[in-house]
């Protein structure tokens, strides 16, 4: 039985490039080079039939460790909470005030990029604090 070696995370969205570029900034990901024969992704996009232009975008971890992120345009808008979300791990190993300060600093950076702060989830007996947020199209994620 074969085991999975790679996976990608796919986002349904209205504006794939906008959402992809937001996540590049959040995670330190990059846009990969355009396909062979094209100087830019814009050139590639213009080569597609009109109905497919702007329909998808990709970003990758420059170290090759993290999963590829794929963003695809869908006709329907987001109407309910995500069933799966990303946890952006910025406070790993930190506790108390040091953790909160780190989370708040990253939250401020992401809000400046267009994210929305939803709620601080305070530490309890089982979990450290985290901040629930939304990306530029309302997809939930946590600063953890």
Backbone as CSV, one residue per row, in Angstrom:
resi,resn,N_x,N_y,N_z,CA_x,CA_y,CA_z,C_x,C_y,C_z
1,UNK,0.845,-1.180,0.000,0.000,0.000,0.000,0.890,1.243,0.000
2,UNK,0.626,2.143,-0.924,1.431,3.357,-1.050,0.979,4.393,-0.025
3,UNK,1.934,5.178,0.439,1.587,6.265,1.344,1.719,7.595,0.610
4,UNK,0.958,8.578,1.036,0.982,9.893,0.422,2.286,10.591,0.792
5,UNK,2.950,11.144,-0.190,4.214,11.848,0.041,4.047,13.356,-0.015
6,UNK,3.051,13.831,-0.767,2.818,15.255,-0.906,1.326,15.515,-0.912
7,UNK,0.951,16.722,-0.551,-0.435,17.146,-0.688,-0.445,18.646,-0.912
8,UNK,-1.548,19.141,-1.430,-1.716,20.578,-1.563,-2.998,20.963,-0.843
9,UNK,-3.076,22.206,-0.436,-4.269,22.738,0.199,-4.946,23.619,-0.854
10,UNK,-6.228,23.371,-1.097,-6.973,24.100,-2.116,-7.982,25.032,-1.468
11,UNK,-8.000,26.279,-1.922,-8.933,27.290,-1.449,-9.928,27.594,-2.572
12,UNK,-11.215,27.510,-2.294,-12.224,28.037,-3.197,-12.347,29.524,-2.892
13,UNK,-12.390,30.357,-3.930,-12.431,31.798,-3.699,-12.960,32.521,-4.931
14,UNK,-13.196,33.811,-4.785,-13.665,34.643,-5.890,-12.499,35.226,-6.684
15,UNK,-11.406,35.575,-5.984,-10.260,36.220,-6.622,-8.983,35.441,-6.291
16,UNK,-8.678,34.388,-7.050,-7.548,33.526,-6.713,-6.215,34.239,-6.523
17,UNK,-5.846,35.137,-7.398,-4.536,35.783,-7.257,-4.479,36.642,-6.000
18,UNK,-5.523,37.376,-5.709,-5.556,38.225,-4.504,-5.400,37.384,-3.236
19,UNK,-6.140,36.291,-3.148,-6.075,35.445,-1.957,-4.706,34.753,-1.882
20,UNK,-4.187,34.296,-3.014,-2.872,33.645,-3.033,-1.775,34.602,-2.574
21,UNK,-1.803,35.809,-3.063,-0.762,36.769,-2.670,-0.856,37.117,-1.187
22,UNK,-2.064,37.156,-0.620,-2.222,37.340,0.820,-1.518,36.207,1.564
23,UNK,-1.791,34.958,1.181,-1.193,33.818,1.882,0.315,33.736,1.661
24,UNK,0.819,34.204,0.513,2.273,34.292,0.316,2.880,35.184,1.388
25,UNK,2.259,36.316,1.646,2.761,37.236,2.663,2.658,36.647,4.062
26,UNK,1.551,35.970,4.355,1.354,35.381,5.680,2.410,34.330,5.966
27,UNK,2.634,33.440,5.000,3.462,32.254,5.234,4.894,32.355,4.710
28,UNK,5.230,33.435,4.026,6.561,33.520,3.426,6.679,32.639,2.190
29,UNK,5.549,32.312,1.586,5.522,31.522,0.356,5.843,32.431,-0.830
30,UNK,6.051,31.829,-1.994,6.348,32.567,-3.207,5.483,32.052,-4.352
31,UNK,5.367,32.885,-5.371,4.704,32.467,-6.603,5.756,31.741,-7.435
32,UNK,5.468,30.521,-7.886,6.468,29.800,-8.677,6.675,30.469,-10.045
33,UNK,7.749,30.123,-10.729,7.970,30.685,-12.064,6.818,30.300,-13.000
34,UNK,6.539,31.156,-13.988,5.472,30.819,-14.939,5.862,29.609,-15.785
35,UNK,4.886,28.993,-16.443,5.198,27.844,-17.300,6.211,28.205,-18.385
36,UNK,6.938,27.212,-18.825,7.937,27.420,-19.868,7.281,28.061,-21.088
37,UNK,7.984,29.030,-21.654,7.469,29.730,-22.825,6.735,31.022,-22.494
38,UNK,6.570,31.317,-21.204,5.868,32.535,-20.787,6.776,33.336,-19.859
39,UNK,6.879,34.636,-20.128,7.732,35.496,-19.304,7.100,35.779,-17.953
40,UNK,5.769,35.848,-17.904,5.063,36.159,-16.660,3.805,35.294,-16.561
41,UNK,3.247,35.241,-15.343,1.965,34.551,-15.159,0.862,35.299,-15.904
42,UNK,0.971,36.632,-15.994,-0.008,37.410,-16.749,-0.027,37.007,-18.214
43,UNK,1.172,36.801,-18.791,1.249,36.328,-20.187,0.567,34.977,-20.332
44,UNK,0.854,34.071,-19.387,0.217,32.746,-19.427,-1.291,32.879,-19.318
45,UNK,-1.746,33.695,-18.367,-3.180,33.860,-18.138,-3.877,34.381,-19.398
46,UNK,-3.257,35.350,-20.087,-3.855,35.904,-21.307,-3.902,34.887,-22.443
47,UNK,-3.110,33.821,-22.356,-3.121,32.788,-23.396,-4.299,31.823,-23.236
48,UNK,-4.962,31.873,-22.092,-6.083,30.974,-21.816,-7.369,31.502,-22.440
49,UNK,-8.351,30.614,-22.656,-9.661,31.104,-23.117,-10.223,32.100,-22.093
50,UNK,-10.983,33.078,-22.529,-11.486,34.118,-21.615,-12.157,33.577,-20.358
51,UNK,-12.898,32.501,-20.469,-13.610,31.966,-19.295,-12.673,31.344,-18.263
52,UNK,-11.433,31.036,-18.644,-10.472,30.449,-17.699,-9.470,31.468,-17.171
53,UNK,-9.448,32.664,-17.747,-8.502,33.684,-17.294,-8.818,34.085,-15.856
54,UNK,-7.784,34.125,-15.037,-7.941,34.504,-13.634,-8.615,33.448,-12.781
55,UNK,-8.730,32.222,-13.293,-9.494,31.193,-12.582,-8.694,30.428,-11.536
56,UNK,-7.376,30.583,-11.538,-6.569,29.832,-10.572,-5.238,30.541,-10.342
57,UNK,-4.638,30.252,-9.194,-3.325,30.790,-8.856,-2.688,29.852,-7.849
58,UNK,-1.368,29.835,-7.782,-0.640,28.907,-6.925,0.437,29.651,-6.162
59,UNK,0.722,29.197,-4.948,1.928,29.642,-4.260,2.570,28.440,-3.574
60,UNK,3.882,28.543,-3.397,4.650,27.416,-2.876,5.599,27.866,-1.771
61,UNK,5.965,26.906,-0.955,6.969,27.122,0.082,8.334,27.129,-0.604
62,UNK,9.104,28.228,-0.516,10.392,28.271,-1.208,11.369,27.211,-0.715
63,UNK,11.183,26.705,0.502,12.074,25.657,0.999,11.671,24.278,0.492
64,UNK,10.460,24.173,-0.086,9.988,22.888,-0.588,9.413,21.981,0.484
65,UNK,9.328,22.449,1.723,8.858,21.613,2.826,7.337,21.654,2.967
66,UNK,6.764,22.860,2.939,5.329,23.020,3.143,4.524,22.634,1.925
67,UNK,3.228,22.443,2.115,2.385,22.052,0.979,2.195,23.198,-0.008
68,UNK,1.951,22.830,-1.237,1.576,23.792,-2.267,0.165,24.291,-1.936
69,UNK,-0.085,25.575,-2.163,-1.406,26.144,-1.974,-1.989,26.476,-3.341
70,UNK,-3.197,25.988,-3.590,-3.867,26.171,-4.873,-5.162,26.941,-4.632
71,UNK,-5.387,27.985,-5.403,-6.541,28.856,-5.248,-7.353,28.797,-6.536
72,UNK,-8.625,28.406,-6.409,-9.462,28.255,-7.592,-10.728,29.094,-7.466
73,UNK,-11.068,29.743,-8.575,-12.273,30.570,-8.594,-13.501,29.664,-8.635
74,UNK,-14.459,29.994,-7.783,-15.742,29.290,-7.785,-16.846,30.349,-7.872
75,UNK,-17.998,29.981,-8.425,-19.052,30.979,-8.619,-19.784,31.383,-7.339
76,UNK,-19.843,30.480,-6.377,-20.598,30.790,-5.164,-19.708,31.468,-4.131
77,UNK,-20.320,32.318,-3.337,-19.600,32.977,-2.255,-19.548,32.095,-1.019
78,UNK,-18.712,32.475,-0.089,-18.591,31.750,1.178,-19.800,32.074,2.040
79,UNK,-20.460,31.032,2.577,-21.669,31.278,3.363,-21.622,30.680,4.765
80,UNK,-20.744,29.722,5.004,-20.657,29.103,6.329,-19.203,28.978,6.749
81,UNK,-18.997,28.657,8.008,-17.647,28.465,8.556,-16.942,27.320,7.834
82,UNK,-15.643,27.503,7.618,-14.835,26.443,7.012,-14.889,25.179,7.868
83,UNK,-14.864,24.033,7.227,-14.763,22.763,7.957,-13.301,22.434,8.248
84,UNK,-12.390,22.994,7.463,-10.949,22.823,7.659,-10.338,24.219,7.614
85,UNK,-9.356,24.468,8.469,-8.690,25.764,8.424,-7.205,25.590,8.719
86,UNK,-6.436,26.611,8.394,-5.005,26.599,8.680,-4.754,27.197,10.054
87,UNK,-3.816,26.612,10.785,-3.289,27.208,12.005,-1.908,27.743,11.662
88,UNK,-1.736,29.046,11.762,-0.451,29.676,11.483,0.307,29.697,12.810
89,UNK,1.339,28.877,12.898,2.037,28.602,14.160,3.118,29.641,14.430
90,UNK,2.771,30.743,15.060,3.742,31.792,15.368,4.144,31.803,16.833
91,UNK,3.383,31.114,17.699,3.660,31.153,19.132,4.127,29.837,19.705
92,UNK,4.557,28.919,18.860,4.975,27.600,19.318,6.037,27.703,20.404
93,UNK,5.779,27.057,21.539,6.728,27.038,22.648,6.624,28.223,23.586
94,UNK,5.843,29.223,23.217,5.694,30.403,24.063,4.447,30.257,24.931
95,UNK,4.477,30.858,26.109,3.327,30.807,27.017,3.081,32.188,27.617
96,UNK,1.886,32.353,28.161,1.558,33.564,28.907,1.689,34.835,28.101
97,UNK,2.212,35.874,28.749,2.312,37.203,28.143,3.227,37.222,26.921
98,UNK,4.298,36.431,26.961,5.203,36.381,25.803,4.464,35.842,24.579
99,UNK,3.660,34.793,24.774,2.875,34.234,23.666,1.862,35.261,23.159
100,UNK,1.130,35.900,24.072,0.132,36.889,23.669,0.762,38.035,22.882
101,UNK,1.919,38.511,23.326,2.595,39.605,22.623,2.985,39.182,21.206
102,UNK,3.461,37.959,21.048,3.843,37.446,19.733,2.615,37.317,18.833
103,UNK,1.535,36.756,19.386,0.297,36.615,18.613,-0.247,37.981,18.196
104,UNK,-0.251,38.934,19.123,-0.781,40.270,18.825,0.051,40.981,17.757
105,UNK,1.364,40.834,17.816,2.223,41.470,16.816,1.946,40.892,15.424
106,UNK,1.826,39.571,15.341,1.543,38.941,14.040,0.133,39.301,13.578
107,UNK,-0.808,39.374,14.490,-2.176,39.772,14.153,-2.178,41.166,13.530
108,UNK,-1.464,42.084,14.111,-1.389,43.453,13.579,-0.808,43.448,12.164
109,UNK,0.230,42.651,11.929,0.830,42.561,10.594,-0.185,42.038,9.580
110,UNK,-0.931,41.009,9.966,-1.883,40.394,9.038,-3.102,41.279,8.801
111,UNK,-3.537,41.996,9.809,-4.643,42.951,9.621,-4.230,44.009,8.603
112,UNK,-2.982,44.456,8.651,-2.484,45.435,7.678,-2.496,44.877,6.258
113,UNK,-2.431,43.538,6.126,-2.483,42.890,4.813,-3.913,42.648,4.343
114,UNK,-4.892,42.902,5.217,-6.291,42.715,4.837,-7.036,41.653,5.619
115,UNK,-6.367,40.979,6.552,-7.040,39.983,7.385,-7.961,40.683,8.385
116,UNK,-8.858,39.907,8.964,-9.779,40.416,9.981,-9.573,39.627,11.262
117,UNK,-9.391,40.343,12.351,-9.304,39.696,13.661,-10.723,39.353,14.095
118,UNK,-10.951,38.103,14.492,-12.280,37.675,14.912,-12.373,37.644,16.424
119,UNK,-11.415,36.944,17.065,-11.552,36.763,18.512,-10.266,36.197,19.109
120,UNK,-9.931,36.684,20.293,-8.858,36.080,21.083,-9.469,34.933,21.868
121,UNK,-8.907,33.763,21.711,-9.333,32.597,22.479,-8.307,32.419,23.587
122,UNK,-8.712,32.750,24.801,-7.791,32.761,25.938,-7.400,31.357,26.374
123,UNK,-6.212,31.257,26.953,-5.695,29.976,27.449,-6.651,29.383,28.488
124,UNK,-6.703,28.052,28.509,-7.461,27.346,29.541,-6.599,26.184,30.044
125,UNK,-7.182,25.226,30.720,-6.399,24.113,31.267,-5.738,23.252,30.190
126,UNK,-6.327,23.229,28.989,-5.843,22.333,27.938,-5.097,23.026,26.807
127,UNK,-5.366,24.299,26.570,-4.836,24.982,25.391,-4.239,26.331,25.746
128,UNK,-3.207,26.714,24.992,-2.659,28.061,25.082,-3.545,29.006,24.273
129,UNK,-3.367,30.290,24.453,-4.152,31.285,23.723,-3.876,31.214,22.227
130,UNK,-4.887,31.594,21.451,-4.732,31.757,20.008,-5.694,32.852,19.565
131,UNK,-5.519,33.325,18.340,-6.388,34.365,17.807,-7.072,33.822,16.559
132,UNK,-8.394,33.796,16.564,-9.166,33.415,15.386,-9.212,34.609,14.440
133,UNK,-8.982,34.341,13.148,-8.938,35.411,12.149,-9.623,34.963,10.871
134,UNK,-9.763,35.892,9.932,-10.264,35.594,8.596,-9.320,36.209,7.573
135,UNK,-9.136,35.502,6.437,-8.293,36.051,5.379,-9.080,37.086,4.572
136,UNK,-8.540,37.520,3.447,-9.125,38.606,2.667,-10.467,38.256,2.033
137,UNK,-10.843,36.971,2.026,-12.159,36.569,1.523,-13.015,35.918,2.599
138,UNK,-12.591,36.035,3.855,-13.416,35.531,4.944,-13.148,34.108,5.365
139,UNK,-12.130,33.454,4.816,-11.773,32.089,5.231,-11.141,32.144,6.611
140,UNK,-11.628,31.315,7.520,-11.116,31.315,8.887,-9.735,30.684,8.964
141,UNK,-8.916,31.208,9.874,-7.637,30.602,10.233,-7.312,31.054,11.638
142,UNK,-6.354,30.401,12.256,-5.963,30.762,13.621,-4.488,31.125,13.663
143,UNK,-4.171,32.127,14.471,-2.793,32.373,14.870,-2.607,31.579,16.128
144,UNK,-1.687,30.645,16.111,-1.521,29.705,17.201,-0.096,29.774,17.715
